[in-house]
């Protein structure tokens, strides 16, 4: 691969594919979206380094896709530096970084937000993304190649009653743009993806326990939730040579939710035709 793609890699890819020869680190790779990203990158030939707070979970996901599992607290500077060194020692230079670590926040008024929880949400959602970009991305920029995708959220693009999570995701989007501008001349591309409401195991469990998600669907033109694999395919595109001229973008993967919600002021979206 060229410097405009994911990078030339170190010859560790798992067989053929558009990412063959690349090493891909997925922070938060054992999560619902993260594990789907690992699967997509590995299927394209990348050697996946799965980083998670649980080594057991990281190794389980990595083992299913021919990768390696690593443990790290993504919000701890020393831990991020150490896992970066461990990955590059074991697999070779990292060409692809995906930041998917996250801590969610229950919706509610600001007066109900407890600072301990706010700190935890911001620490993993924003600080961890910054640390990984600075550590892994700094090394990529020095080598003159690579691609980073930060997982943001539609919650960082619209007003929602999650007063830690939403602003932290907005900060991830702003960080993505800043780093894309700083590192572009070094051959490093930095982009973000903002998933909408995604059918992760946590979301599915909430639905199974009675959560009414019909208001989400009412404001979504495609009328459905997002599947983790759909987010993963967008990541795969952005780190691939097919996106070699794309940097600094924030790509929503939301089934149209961002454009659909404002229609509620005019009676809602058109209803599906009767069959």
HELIX and SHEET records of a PDB file:
HELIX    1   1 UNK A   32  UNK A   43  1                                  12    
HELIX    2   2 UNK A   55  UNK A   63  1                                   9    
HELIX    3   3 UNK A   77  UNK A   91  1                                  15    
HELIX    4   4 UNK A  110  UNK A  112  5                                   3    
HELIX    5   5 UNK A  115  UNK A  122  1                                   8    
HELIX    6   6 UNK A  123  UNK A  127  3                                   5    
HELIX    7   7 UNK A  128  UNK A  132  1                                   5    
HELIX    8   8 UNK A  133  UNK A  137  3                                   5    
HELIX    9   9 UNK A  138  UNK A  143  1                                   6    
HELIX   10  10 UNK A  154  UNK A  156  5                                   3    
HELIX   11  11 UNK A  165  UNK A  183  1                                  19    
HELIX   12  12 UNK A  184  UNK A  186  5                                   3    
HELIX   13  13 UNK A  201  UNK A  208  1                                   8    
HELIX   14  14 UNK A  214  UNK A  218  1                                   5    
HELIX   15  15 UNK A  228  UNK A  239  1                                  12    
HELIX   16  16 UNK A  241  UNK A  243  5                                   3    
HELIX   17  17 UNK A  257  UNK A  260  1                                   4    
HELIX   18  18 UNK A  261  UNK A  266  5                                   6    
SHEET    1   A 7 UNK A  68  UNK A  71  0                                        
SHEET    2   A 7 UNK A  47  UNK A  52  1                                        
SHEET    3   A 7 UNK A  23  UNK A  27  1                                        
SHEET    4   A 7 UNK A  96  UNK A  99  1                                        
SHEET    5   A 7 UNK A 146  UNK A 151  1                                        
SHEET    6   A 7 UNK A 188  UNK A 195  1                                        
SHEET    7   A 7 UNK A 250  UNK A 253  1                                        
END                                                                             
